[in-house]
Amino acid sequence: MFFKKKLSPETEEIDTRSGKDAIWMIIAILFTFLLSGFVFWKSMNAGIQYLTTLVPLLLVIAFSGTYFYNKAADMRLFAAFTGLAAIGIALQVIIDAQYQVISQFSIIKYFAGLAIAIVLILMYRLIRKALNFNYTTYFLLIVSASLYIALLFFGQDTNGYGTTAWIKIGSISLQLTDFAKITAILFYSSLFSARKTYSNRSILILSSVFFIINFIGSVLIHELGSFYILYFLHLSMLYIFMEKGRKKRIYLLTIAIATVSSIVILFMLYKMIAPSAAAGNLNAITRILWPIVRKVYLRFSITANINSDPYGAGYQLFQGKRALWMSGLFGNTVNFTAIPVPESDMAFVTLVNSFGMPLGFIAVFLLLQVAIRGSELSRRLIQTDKQDAVVAYGATVLLFMQAMLVILGSCNIIPLAGLPIPFLSRGGTYQAIVFFFAGLLLQMSQREEEFEDGDLAQGGDDNDDEQAFSRINLDD
């Protein structure tokens, strides 16, 4: 499917693309059109609002699709992204028409997020070069710590759930934990850069320091949802990209044992502290521990038994479960709209409740396509540039894992994490980051030509990346 430049003796370029590549762009456009009819069938007002977004949306699909097709990018990945974006817009206009929400969906903010993402993608070439500098890894450690310090002193709880993950600048709210995820990808990319000589021991030490910073920061601001993603990212990055060795095996096994032990200890602490909390006799230490212990305990206990508190801690999941029961093939027919936070945390349940099970399965299928194509891209890039492979894998994990974590949580299969779903949920800052990751993956899928000659030699290396890999000192 991917197209490479093959030069004849007369340096004539031969285009080896398959006609199937263009079909994926056509499918994306047709799907967007068909979705408009479905929205009209559900709500006339929502259908009119969707039509106002249809013209700019189709223009974006046509122009970006043509660009990536000419660059021989992964058009299946492009179709998956555009399909998810169309479903997300359709869902948000239905939510505005039928559900009670605090703010209305703004197509201007939506495309502003897209514009910001394009600027970030254009800047990535410079960022990519900076990741090769020796001090960049340490600088990103400081950036990560600074984000949590800023949230600790200036963070706000905008949704009333006790998580101070937002900072307000005028009328704009920024969720800094989203920037912590970007920092994480850049950190691991810098750590595994082929032009650096970190030993296995150094990699484990630096990555552990970064992991501890994120853990402590997440605990202090009570944001465990984002930490779940960073936890999986940390372990998978080391498992996939770190060289095999005894230190690696021992480290990963230790983390696994520590994770299970921590959950057990948290449950024991809850049983010990709960009587004091009920009596109002918390001391300085237990006053810090109690919100964290209680939050973790409630997440697991409600998932295990949703009926234990259906109108209290389990209300959100209980209403989501009712919505799934009523959805059927074409959405509920009794106008059930009592879903908490339909535009964000419960976006997938709202999608199924409004449009039916088939569209929910289509959304999951498209997310699986993102995971498969993104992982394949990372596997292919690791043969030429380990640094780009890390970024591609990290972007794929943050898109797919966050989506599945929230989807499974909202369906009460695993503990619910209060996070937005990529493409489906509403959000300004996060929407721009999602578009940035999507554009980056598409750009990297055609990077074999774009960076074939010049960029692989950046950072003062006279050799290619394969030679650079051989210079890594493995302390095993």
C-alpha positions, 0 to 999 in steps of 0.5 A: 500500500505504501509508495516508495520513490524508485528512480530509474537511471534517468531519475524518473519517479515511478508511482506504485500506489494502488487505486485502493488508496483513493477509494478510502478517501471516497469512502470517508466522504460518502460516510460523512454524507450518509451520516447527515441523513441519519442525524436528520432522521434523529433530530431536524435541529441537529441535522441542520446544525450538522449540515452547517459543518458539512461543507467545511468538513468535506473541504477539509477531508478533500484537501487533506485527503488529496495531500496525503494521497499524493504523499503516499500516506496511509489512507486507511488510517486517514479514513479511520480518522475522518470517520471518527471525526464525522461521528464525533460531530454528529454526536455533539450536535445530537447532544446539543439538541436532545441532552442537557449540557452546560455549554454548546458545541462550537464548530469554530472552536472545533476547527480552531483546534484543527488549525492549532494542530496543523501548526504543531505538526509543522513545528514537529520537524524542529521539535524532532531535532531538539530531541537529539540534544543531550540535555533535552531528556533532563529538560523534559523531566523539569517540564513534567514536574513544572506542569504538576506544580502549576496545577498544585498551586493554580489548578481548578476543579471545573467539573466538581469531581475533585480533580484540579487538572485545569488552569484558567487563562482569562476565559480559556481553560487548559487541561495541563494533564493533556500536555503531560501526555505530550511531554511523556511521548517526547521524553521517551522519544528523547530517551531512546534516541539512537544518537544518545548513549544511555545504558540500560541502567541509565534508561531505567533510572531516568524513566523511573524518575519521570514515572515517579514525577507523574505518579506523585503529581497525579496523586496530588491533583487527584487525577488518576485517569491520566495516570492510568494512560501514563502507567501503561505508556511507561511499561509498554515503552520499556518492554518494546523499545528497551534492549533485552536484558536481566535489568529490564525483566527484573524492573518490569516484574517489580512494577507488576508486583508493586502495582498489585500490592498497592491496590491491596494496600489501598483497600486495607487503608480504606477499611482502616481510615473510613471509621475515622473519616466518618467520625471527622477525626482525620489527622494530618497524614490521613487527611491527605490519604483519604481522598485518594484512597476513597476515590480508588476504592469507590471506582473498584467497588462500584464497578464490582457492584453497581447496585450498591449505590445506584443514586450516589457514587454509582449514578453515572454508571447506573444511568449509562447501563440503563441507556445501553439497555434501551439503545437497540439497533437504531437508538432508544425510542423513549427519549431517555436522555438522563445520562450524566456528562454526555458530551465527555466521559459518557460520550460512547454511551450517549452515541449508542443511546442516540444512534444505536449499537451498529454505529457504536461498533463502527466507532470501536472498529475505527479505533481498532484500525487506528491501533493496528495501523499505528502499531504497524507504522511504528514497527516499520519506522523502528527499522529506520528511525527508533526515535520516530517509532517511539513517537508513532507508538506513543501517539497510537497508545494515547489515542487508542488506549484512552478511548478504550479505557473510557469506553470500557469504563462507561460500560462498567467493564472496568473502573471508570476514568473521567477522561474524554474520548478521542474524536467523540468527546467535546473539548478545546485543548484535548481536541487540538491534541487529538488532531495533532496526534492524528496528523503526526501519524499520517505525516509519519506514514509517508516519512520514508520519502520526506526524511530519506536523505537529510533529516536522518543525518541531523545532530552531527551524525555522519552515519545512518540510524542503523549505525547509530544503534550499534553505538548504544552502550548496553549495560547488561 
